[in-house]
């Protein structure tokens, strides 16, 4: 026996909550404009009712041998009515577009602010395509729906109500006959809305995956070209495109059921009204003439056309409820890393940074650190070295509270960093990271990003210190390409170093700061970094052991455990892991020089 698919209500409890949320937050402040729109579309509905009344009067003037003057007056009044409707038909969409787009702008603004508050973990587990989908495509579609479809549906609904009320007053019996098919129409709307919601959700998921595929393809095009995998990428994107095509066909097929159903219902109604109405006109027992029936039929035409659009609106509404719910989901997310109620910015950023019995893991069942203890002395240079995956960069992330420790504590100036204001803590750091964010702007603008209020002299000084001023002079205001595609790895890192100089924070974090530089450039930048860290707390994470020799203290990590610590000379003398790593890198470098 086939399983019966249960159809949901037109509006689920979640839909009602989402609609109420959007109205209260973004439309209620615009009630004055919404009131103006309502009054104007109400007037548009009255225009049709008056048109029917004048049409009936005009028919009687013709059939009852009225005067030409009376007929001209009626024609002039009808023209005036539709002139008024034409004016309001411009004003209404104009005002509604302003209201809707301002509401969507505010929603986007709030969504961006919400995203900026979320933890780094959210962005590491959420594809950027999903964020783009909500901020761009879904918000745009929702704005068009609210600004056009909703206002048009309200206008059509009021037209149906006003004209139907007049028809009921004129011919209640005939109107009763004409609504016999309403249960069928409502039933079809409910069934169709179920499928529309289902297919819309699948389509949105597929759009998100498709955007992600495009982003991966464009971001990895260098690898694609070198590996000769163009055909593989083409096949992958084509398959995703085909899935979207199939889903959109299903979605639009479900929506297409509504119009022919309403056309058939209209045909049945017109047949009944013409047959029964004609019989009433022919029967002398009824006080109904041809003008009454013609006007009633014209009224039905006026009612059924907007009624069809209202029915179509409710089907389209289901798709947009999916979009609204998708966007609202982000508003329910709360950051786990935020200021404590009694957070303070009263601390000395030049104090010691201390890990006290710290436990942390990216997953609960696989802790990376378990009881980690180390001290990053204020005003000194501390290096952290180790193999890939040993936890070096994680230490930096915990220092800046990009992640929260799961046990123990990290203190700065003797205060738990969880008791400090997040912004004040992070403003204490200048970071030169291996993975630097570069915008498609000039190098000058990329440096100024870290301090928009910096003076020209300050930016030039930072650029000179980072050995990138000459490149700025050569390139001028030319953009550097998406993600800095026109720059080398070394040039990108020198932008990061220039930013660190410009920010001039008391704690300097160098995360593989010279990893992309050749030896000659590295020597120059190392001297610059020494000037940057002069008198400051400097934390260096590096694979290149040669860059940490001058550190006051070196910590050696292995699989999340602190296995060695001391100065370069001490660790070399111990002959442990550090000495092995240093010797291996030095011998490898010597072989490279010999090969050259």
C-alpha positions in Angstrom: 0.0 0.0 0.0 1.4 3.4 -1.0 2.3 5.7 1.8 0.2 8.9 1.8 2.3 12.1 2.0 1.0 14.3 4.7 0.5 17.9 3.5 1.4 20.6 6.0 -0.5 23.8 6.7 -0.1 26.9 4.6 1.9 28.6 7.4 3.8 26.4 9.8 4.5 27.7 13.4 8.1 28.5 12.3 6.7 30.5 9.3 4.5 32.6 11.6 7.4 33.3 13.9 9.7 34.3 11.0 7.0 36.6 9.5 6.3 38.2 12.8 10.0 38.7 13.4 10.5 40.4 10.0 7.5 42.6 10.5 8.3 43.8 14.0 12.0 44.4 13.2 11.9 45.9 9.8 8.4 46.9 8.7 6.8 48.2 11.9 9.0 51.3 12.0 7.6 52.1 8.5 3.9 51.9 9.4 3.3 55.4 8.1 4.5 54.5 4.6 2.7 51.2 4.8 -0.5 53.1 5.7 -0.1 55.3 2.7 0.4 52.3 0.5 -2.7 50.6 1.9 -4.8 53.7 1.4 -3.7 54.0 -2.3 -4.3 50.4 -3.1 -7.7 50.6 -1.3 -8.5 53.5 -3.6 -7.4 51.4 -6.6 -10.0 48.7 -5.6 -12.7 51.4 -5.3 -11.9 52.5 -8.8 -13.0 49.1 -10.2 -16.1 49.1 -8.1 -17.0 52.6 -9.4 -16.2 51.5 -12.9 -18.7 48.7 -12.7 -21.4 51.0 -11.3 -20.8 53.5 -14.1 -20.7 50.7 -16.7 -24.1 49.5 -15.5 -25.5 53.1 -15.7 -23.9 53.5 -19.1 -25.5 50.3 -20.4 -28.9 51.5 -19.2 -28.4 54.9 -20.9 -27.8 53.0 -24.1 -30.5 50.4 -23.7 -33.1 52.8 -22.3 -32.5 55.5 -25.0 -30.7 58.0 -22.7 -29.1 61.2 -24.0 -25.7 61.6 -25.6 -24.8 64.1 -22.9 -25.4 61.5 -20.2 -23.2 59.0 -22.0 -20.3 61.5 -22.5 -20.4 62.4 -18.8 -20.2 58.7 -17.9 -17.3 58.2 -20.3 -15.5 61.2 -18.9 -15.9 59.9 -15.3 -14.6 56.5 -16.3 -11.6 58.1 -17.9 -11.0 60.1 -14.8 -11.2 57.0 -12.6 -8.6 55.2 -14.7 -6.3 58.2 -14.8 -6.4 58.3 -11.0 -5.6 54.5 -11.0 -2.7 55.1 -13.4 -1.2 57.7 -11.1 -1.5 55.5 -8.1 -0.1 52.6 -10.1 3.1 54.5 -10.3 3.2 55.9 -6.8 2.5 52.6 -5.1 5.4 50.5 -6.5 7.7 53.5 -6.2 7.0 53.9 -2.5 6.9 50.2 -1.8 10.3 49.7 -3.5 11.7 52.3 -1.2 10.2 50.7 1.9 11.1 47.1 0.9 14.7 47.9 -0.2 15.3 49.9 3.0 14.0 47.0 5.0 16.3 44.6 3.2 19.2 47.0 3.6 18.6 47.1 7.3 18.3 43.3 7.4 21.6 42.8 5.5 23.3 45.4 7.7 22.1 43.5 10.8 23.1 40.2 9.3 26.6 41.4 8.5 26.9 42.7 12.1 25.7 39.3 13.4 28.3 37.5 11.2 31.1 39.7 12.4 30.3 38.8 16.0 30.3 35.0 15.4 33.3 32.9 16.4 36.1 31.9 14.1 34.8 28.3 14.5 31.6 29.2 12.6 33.5 30.4 9.5 35.8 27.4 9.6 32.8 24.9 9.5 30.5 27.0 7.2 31.3 27.2 3.5 31.6 30.8 2.3 29.2 30.0 -0.4 26.5 29.6 2.2 27.1 33.0 3.6 27.2 34.5 0.1 23.9 32.8 -0.7 22.1 34.4 2.2 23.7 37.9 2.0 23.3 38.2 -1.7 20.8 36.0 -3.6 18.3 35.2 -0.9 18.2 38.7 0.5 17.7 40.1 -3.1 14.9 37.7 -3.9 13.2 38.4 -0.6 13.4 42.2 -1.3 11.8 41.8 -4.7 9.1 39.6 -3.3 8.2 42.1 -0.5 8.6 45.2 -2.6 6.6 44.0 -5.6 4.8 40.7 -5.2 3.4 41.4 -1.7 2.2 44.9 -2.6 0.6 43.7 -5.8 -1.1 40.8 -3.9 -2.4 43.3 -1.3 -3.8 45.4 -4.1 -5.4 42.4 -5.9 -6.8 41.1 -2.6 -8.5 44.4 -1.8 -9.8 44.6 -5.4 -11.3 41.2 -5.0 -12.9 42.1 -1.6 -14.3 45.4 -2.7 -15.7 44.3 -6.1 -17.0 41.0 -4.6 -18.8 43.0 -1.9 -20.5 45.1 -4.6 -21.4 42.0 -6.6 -22.9 40.4 -3.5 -25.0 43.6 -2.9 -26.1 43.6 -6.5 -26.7 39.9 -7.2 -26.3 37.7 -4.0 -27.7 34.6 -5.7 -25.5 34.7 -8.7 -22.4 35.4 -6.6 -23.2 32.4 -4.4 -23.2 30.3 -7.6 -19.9 31.7 -8.7 -18.0 30.7 -5.5 -19.0 27.0 -5.7 -15.5 26.1 -7.0 -13.6 27.9 -4.1 -13.0 24.7 -2.0 -11.3 23.1 -5.1 -9.1 26.1 -5.5 -8.1 26.2 -1.8 -7.3 22.5 -1.9 -5.1 22.8 -4.9 -3.2 25.8 -3.3 -2.5 23.7 -0.2 -1.2 20.8 -2.1 0.9 22.9 -4.5 2.4 25.0 -1.6 3.7 21.7 0.0 5.6 20.8 -3.1 6.8 24.3 -3.7 8.4 24.5 -0.3 10.0 21.1 -0.7 11.5 21.9 -4.1 12.5 25.4 -3.1 14.5 24.1 -0.1 16.3 21.5 -2.3 17.0 24.3 -4.9 18.5 26.6 -2.2 20.8 23.8 -1.0 21.9 23.0 -4.5 22.5 26.7 -5.2 24.7 26.9 -2.1 26.7 23.8 -3.2 27.0 25.3 -6.8 28.4 28.6 -5.5 30.9 26.6 -3.4 32.0 24.6 -6.4 32.6 27.8 -8.4 34.6 29.3 -5.6 36.7 26.2 -5.3 37.3 26.1 -9.0 38.3 29.8 -9.3 40.4 29.7 -6.2 42.3 26.6 -7.3 42.6 27.4 -11.0 46.4 27.4 -10.8 46.3 23.8 -9.6 43.6 22.9 -12.2 45.7 24.3 -15.0 49.0 22.7 -13.9 47.3 19.3 -13.3 45.4 19.5 -16.6 42.0 18.9 -14.8 39.9 21.3 -16.8 37.6 18.5 -18.1 37.1 17.2 -14.6 36.1 20.6 -13.3 33.9 21.2 -16.3 32.1 17.8 -15.6 31.8 18.6 -11.9 30.2 22.1 -12.5 28.0 20.8 -15.3 26.7 18.0 -13.1 25.8 20.6 -10.4 24.2 22.8 -13.0 22.1 19.8 -14.2 20.8 19.2 -10.7 19.8 22.8 -10.3 18.0 22.6 -13.7 16.0 19.5 -12.7 15.0 21.1 -9.3 13.9 24.4 -10.9 11.9 22.4 -13.5 10.1 20.6 -10.7 9.6 23.8 -8.7 8.2 25.7 -11.7 6.1 22.7 -12.8 4.5 22.7 -9.3 3.8 26.5 -9.6 2.4 26.1 -13.1 -0.4 23.9 -11.8 -2.1 26.9 -10.3 -3.0 29.0 -13.3 -4.7 26.3 -15.5 -6.7 25.2 -12.4 -7.9 28.7 -11.9 -8.7 29.1 -15.7 -10.9 25.9 -15.5 -12.6 27.2 -12.4 -13.2 30.5 -14.1 -14.7 28.7 -17.1 -17.1 26.8 -14.9 -18.1 29.9 -13.1 -18.7 31.9 -16.3 -20.7 29.0 -17.7 -22.9 28.9 -14.7 -23.4 32.6 -14.5 -24.2 33.0 -18.2 -26.6 30.0 -18.1 -28.4 30.8 -14.9 -28.2 34.6 -15.3 -29.6 34.3 -18.9 -32.5 32.2 -17.6 -33.2 34.8 -15.0 -33.2 37.6 -17.6 -35.5 35.7 -19.8 -37.9 34.8 -17.0 -40.3 37.8 -16.4 -40.7 36.7 -12.8 -37.2 38.2 -12.0 -36.5 41.9 -12.0 -33.1 41.5 -13.7 -32.2 42.9 -17.1 -29.3 42.5 -19.6 -27.4 45.4 -18.1 -27.3 43.6 -14.7 -26.0 40.4 -16.2 -23.4 42.1 -18.4 -22.1 44.2 -15.5 -22.0 41.1 -13.2 -20.0 39.2 -15.8 -17.6 42.1 -16.2 -17.3 42.2 -12.4 -16.4 38.5 -12.3 -13.7 39.1 -15.0 -12.3 41.9 -12.8 -12.5 39.7 -9.7 -11.1 36.5 -11.2 -8.0 38.1 -12.8 -6.6 39.5 -9.5 -7.9 36.4 -7.6 -5.7 34.3 -9.9 -2.7 36.5 -9.0 -3.5 36.3 -5.3 -3.6 32.5 -5.6 -0.3 32.5 -7.4 1.1 34.8 -4.7 0.4 32.3 -2.0 2.2 29.6 -3.9 5.2 31.9 -4.5 5.0 32.9 -0.8 5.9 29.4 0.2 9.2 29.6 -1.7 10.0 33.0 -0.1 9.2 31.6 3.4 12.0 29.2 2.8 14.3 32.1 2.0 13.1 34.1 5.1 13.7 31.1 7.3 17.2 30.5 5.8 18.2 34.1 6.5 16.6 34.1 10.0 18.6 31.0 11.0 21.7 33.2 11.1 20.0 35.6 13.6 19.6 32.7 16.0 23.3 32.1 16.2 25.1 33.5 19.2 28.8 33.9 19.7 30.3 31.8 22.4 33.3 34.1 22.8 32.1 37.5 24.0 32.7 39.9 26.9 31.9 38.7 30.3 29.4 40.9 32.2 32.2 42.3 34.3 34.8 42.4 31.6 37.5 45.0 31.9 40.0 46.8 29.6 42.2 47.7 32.6 45.3 45.6 32.1 48.9 46.0 31.1 49.4 44.4 27.6 53.2 44.4 28.3 52.8 41.8 31.1 53.5 38.1 30.9 51.3 35.8 28.9 50.9 32.6 30.9 49.3 29.2 30.0 48.2 27.6 33.2 47.3 23.9 32.9 45.5 24.6 29.6 43.3 21.9 28.0 42.0 22.4 24.4 40.9 20.3 21.5 39.0 21.0 18.2 36.9 18.0 19.0 35.9 16.7 22.5 37.2 13.2 21.9 40.6 14.3 20.7 42.2 17.0 22.9 45.2 18.7 21.4 46.5 20.2 24.7 46.2 18.6 28.0 47.6 20.5 31.0 49.9 22.7 28.9 52.0 25.2 30.9 54.3 27.8 29.4 55.1 31.5 29.9 55.6 34.1 27.2 57.6 36.8 29.1 56.5 40.4 28.6 59.0 42.5 26.6 60.9 39.4 25.5 61.0 37.3 22.3 59.5 33.8 22.6 59.6 31.2 19.8 57.4 28.2 19.4 58.6 25.5 17.1 57.5 22.0 16.2 56.3 19.9 13.4 53.0 20.4 11.5 50.0 19.7 13.7 52.0 20.1 16.9 49.8 23.0 18.1 51.9 26.1 17.4 49.2 28.1 15.6 46.6 26.9 18.0 48.5 28.6 20.8 48.2 31.9 18.9 44.5 31.4 18.4 43.9 30.8 22.1 45.9 33.9 23.0 43.6 36.1 20.9 40.5 34.2 22.1 39.7 33.0 18.6 38.9 29.8 20.5 38.1 29.3 24.2 40.2 27.1 26.4 38.3 24.1 27.7 40.3 23.7 30.8 42.9 25.8 32.8 43.4 29.4 32.0 45.5 31.9 30.0 46.5 35.1 31.8 47.8 38.4 30.7 49.3 40.7 33.4 48.0 38.1 35.9 44.4 38.4 34.7 42.5 35.7 33.0 42.0 36.8 29.4 38.3 35.7 29.7 37.9 38.6 32.1 39.2 41.1 29.6 37.2 42.9 26.9 37.7 41.0 23.7 38.3 44.1 21.5 40.8 45.5 24.0 42.7 42.2 24.2 42.9 41.8 20.4 43.9 45.4 19.9 47.0 44.5 22.0 48.3 42.3 19.1 50.0 43.1 15.8 49.9 39.9 13.7 52.1 38.9 10.7 50.4 35.6 9.6 51.3 33.1 7.0 47.8 33.2 5.6 47.3 37.0 5.0 44.1 38.5 3.7 44.7 40.7 0.6 42.0 42.8 -1.0 41.7 43.7 -4.6 42.9 47.2 -4.0 46.2 49.0 -4.2 49.1 47.9 -1.9 48.7 51.3 -0.2 45.1 50.6 0.6 45.9 47.1 1.8 48.4 48.4 4.3 46.0 51.2 5.5 43.3 48.6 6.1 44.7 47.9 9.6 44.5 51.6 10.5 42.1 53.6 8.3 43.0 56.8 10.2 46.7 56.5 9.6 48.5 59.5 8.0 50.4 59.2 4.8 53.8 59.6 6.6 52.9 56.7 8.9 51.9 54.5 6.0 55.1 55.3 4.1 57.2 54.7 7.2 55.6 51.3 7.7 56.1 50.4 4.0 59.8 51.4 4.2 60.3 49.3 7.2 58.7 46.3 5.5 60.8 46.7 2.4 57.7 47.3 0.1 57.8 51.0 -0.5 59.6 50.7 -3.9 56.9 48.3 -5.1 54.2 50.8 -4.1 55.9 53.5 -6.1 56.1 51.2 -9.2 52.5 50.0 -9.0 50.8 53.2 -7.8 47.1 52.8 -7.4 46.8 49.6 -9.4 44.7 46.9 -7.7 46.5 43.7 -6.8 43.9 41.3 -8.1 41.5 39.0 -6.2 43.2 37.7 -3.1 46.4 39.4 -4.3 46.7 37.2 -7.3 49.2 39.6 -8.9 51.6 39.5 -5.9 54.2 36.9 -4.9 54.0 35.2 -1.6 56.9 37.3 -0.3 55.1 40.6 -1.4 52.0 39.5 0.4 53.9 38.9 3.6 55.6 42.2 3.4 52.2 43.8 3.3 51.4 41.9 6.5 54.6 43.1 8.0 53.8 46.7 7.0 50.4 46.4 8.7 52.1 45.3 11.9 54.4 48.3 11.8 51.5 50.6 11.2 49.4 49.1 14.0 52.4 49.3 16.5 50.7 47.1 19.2 52.6 46.1 22.3 52.4 42.4 21.5 53.8 41.2 18.1 52.8 37.8 16.8 54.9 36.4 13.9 53.2 33.3 12.5 55.6 31.9 9.8 56.3 35.6 9.0 59.2 34.8 6.6 58.1 31.5 5.2 57.5 32.8 1.7 60.7 34.9 1.4 63.9 34.0 -0.3 67.1 34.1 1.8 68.2 37.6 0.8 64.8 39.1 1.4 64.4 37.1 4.6 67.6 38.7 6.0 66.3 42.2 5.3 62.9 41.4 6.8 64.4 39.7 9.8 66.2 42.9 10.6 62.9 44.9 10.1 61.1 42.5 12.4 63.7 42.9 15.0 63.0 46.7 14.9 59.3 46.0 15.1 59.7 43.8 18.2 62.2 46.1 20.0 60.9 46.4 23.5 57.8 44.5 22.8 56.5 41.1 23.7 57.2 39.1 20.5 55.9 35.6 19.9 57.4 33.8 16.9 56.0 30.6 15.3 58.2 29.2 12.6 59.2 26.2 10.7 62.5 27.7 9.7 64.7 27.2 12.7 67.2 29.8 11.6 64.6 32.5 12.4 64.3 31.7 16.1 67.9 31.4 17.1 67.9 34.9 18.7 64.8 34.2 20.8 65.0 34.7 24.6 63.1 31.5 25.1 62.2 28.6 22.7 59.4 26.1 23.3 59.4 22.9 21.3 56.0 21.2 20.8 55.2 17.7 19.6 51.6 16.5 19.2 50.3 19.1 21.6 52.9 18.4 24.3 55.7 20.7 25.5 58.8 18.5 25.1 61.7 21.0 25.3 62.3 24.6 26.3 65.3 26.9 26.6 67.6 29.1 24.5 69.0 28.1 21.2 72.3 27.3 22.7 70.8 25.2 25.5 68.6 23.2 23.2 71.4 22.5 20.7 73.6 21.3 23.6 70.8 19.0 24.8 70.8 17.2 21.4 67.1 16.5 21.5 64.3 17.2 19.1 65.1 20.8 18.5 68.8 20.0 17.7 67.7 17.3 15.3 65.3 19.6 13.5 67.8 22.4 13.3 70.6 20.2 12.0 68.3 18.6 9.4 67.2 22.0 8.1 70.7 23.4 8.1 72.0 20.4 6.1 69.2 20.7 3.7 69.8 24.4 3.1 73.5 23.7 2.6 72.7 21.1 0.0 70.4 23.5 -1.8 73.2 26.1 -1.9 75.6 23.5 -3.3 73.1 22.5 -6.0 72.7 26.2 -7.0 
